[in-house]
């Protein structure tokens, strides 16, 4: 949120116009010369020419009334330049929204620039007593800002120039009149507060957030402000009445003195010749004046005092009249401001109410759309639920059928389980028998055979009844290891070696029959039975068992 600031400037046209390089002066570091091309000059007048345009007519009228050339004003610009009354040739204010931190985006800088342009475009319309001679928008510094140069013009003087350079009187002429004037509460401060408030409204319309500005009339309410102005007007009217009464009294006295003794007062222009000495040297210059008859010196002094006092009263009367007009105009401006503020507040309330109605309509429309979407989703879900219910009933029927079939298959399942168990037992026994058929017990080895050779090769084994095989180690005495001795003693295993089976040639026809045989209830073919019997006979003759090895 940005604050509106309007400090007084130095009034350096060298800085405002960026003419540093033309006079061979370095550009200050805080100016970004890459952005100087973005600066905007809205007003740029020659000051001397502006003075001639503003005050030329008033100066000419004043000079035409002067009989003495030393009292004429040849150049009002030089006159103010040499003046010791505190006037400045022109005054400068620097107007700005926000500070450096508020201008992080180019969009914000652009909005601030447009607001400054709009402010300048209506400046003289709002401030008819301030004549613009310069308006410069600087975009090449940290924050966009406006240098505003103006000459104050005050009117209504009865003596001297009818229009003059006077800041305070120009402000009061525009209606900025403080109730209790002081250094902290004066016409210029009131004007600046009003201008900051006006510029704040422009910034808000541009979409810029503005910090709240304090009221231009201090802490007084509207009613208190009006009451104070009425009281001030009454005081001025009383003072005016007193001065009119004093004028009437002086007129009465001077009339009496002028006609005292019923002798008419005569006045005649006279010229007193220059007085010369005997040698022709001029001792006194020629003098021109008015000879007044039937009035003494005291009466003449009184009459001249009346004239001077009358002129002074006329000036004060004219100023009082102008002052009253300014107060009335100020009150009128204040009333218009209050009326515009009330209208603006009313428009804001109406706009807010319309916005609430639009929001209400949007909420209702959104609720209707939401209700329709919910209805559609509900209908869709209803269809899915009905479909799932149908599927559930169908699945329940299928489950019932499967349960009936399960009951029918239960005996078969038990029979299959028993066959699996038998197969497992038979497979284990067959595996053990098959391994045993290739295993030769150490006790059946020829006398004098040494098992060290087999043990070193890892071929001396212990065969357990479950078909597992373990290599036999040795104890400290060179015999079997303790576990083998204990297991063999307990009848859990037999120690020996594995021997190679003899290969037997077998016709493919008989091999296929043997591979396809799965049912023990079906007998062997005559050829297969004869082959097996033949092998048994051969084994007996050889004195050892021979087993088939298929290849």
C-alpha angles and dihedrals in degrees: 000000000000129000123224111235129184111175123170114265132216093243096232109165089186088064095040095051095039092231096150097118093047091064094037096254124140119251111246115256095241091064116089103213090194088068098040090098088066092061116113126215109199099168128016115162132169105252097219092050090046090053091051090050094047103038104017096100094046091048092050092050091049094048092050090060094052119095094183115070093210090066095054121104112226099179120016091193091060090040091059091040090059096037119120095198094094100259120143125214087238139345128232132204126182114218121198143158118218130339137267094286091057093061102069095126132054089228091062092049090051092051091050091050093052090049091053092049092052090049093054093046091063099033101103091039089059095037109039092169094057115075114202116227097163139020117172126174112202116204095165096078132073093274128026110247143162128239106207117194118186142161116225115226123198126187140189102070114151095195127043119000114003090215122038145169103263121142099191096046091045090055092048091047087059090053103263099133118153119218094225108020118212139144090273094041113044140132095266093053091049090051093050092050089052092049093048090051091050092048090047090059090051090051092049090052087053090055097258119137112235130198114239114271119220117245117277092228094053116234096336120116121226092261092048090048093053092046091052091051092049090051091050092050091052091052092050092049091052091050090049091051091051091052092049089052091051090051091052091050093051090048090053093050096046092046090054092048093047094051098036111143091012088273114141116236112236127199125192133175112241138183119208112208118234114267117235132191126234090269091053096256114145109242097178131015127239112279131202125199149123124285112214119199127203094021126098125218094264092053091049091051090049091050093049090048087053090053093049092044090048091052090048091048090049091053092046091045091051091047091047090050090048090046091053090049090051091050091050091047090047091050090049091050090048091050090049090048091050089047092049091046090050090048090047091049090048091049090049091052091048092047090048091049091048089049091051090050091049090049089049091052091047091049091049091048091048090049090051091050090048092049091050092049090049091050090052091048090047092052090048092049091047090056091048091049092051090048091049091049090054090048090049092054091048092048091048089056091048091049090051090052091048091050090053090049089047090057090050092049095045095092090048089049091054091048091050090050090052091049090050090053091048091048091051092051092044092047091052093048092045091049090051093045092047092051091043090053090060094041121093116202116232090230089063091055118108115273113270095029112145118222093195092086092053092043093052089051090048092242097117103098141179113223116203127203093250088061097255119137128209130184114247118236131193136252128221091275092053095254130115117307117266096255092052092048092049095045092046091048089051090051093244096122145014123224118222146101136278115249130200118257119237116249117241125196112231130181114247091235091060091041091056091048091051092048093049095048109108104142115075090196091069114077128232121262116260093250094050091047092050090049093052092046090050091054092051091053091050091052092052092050092050090049095236140076119266122198131195120258113192122213 
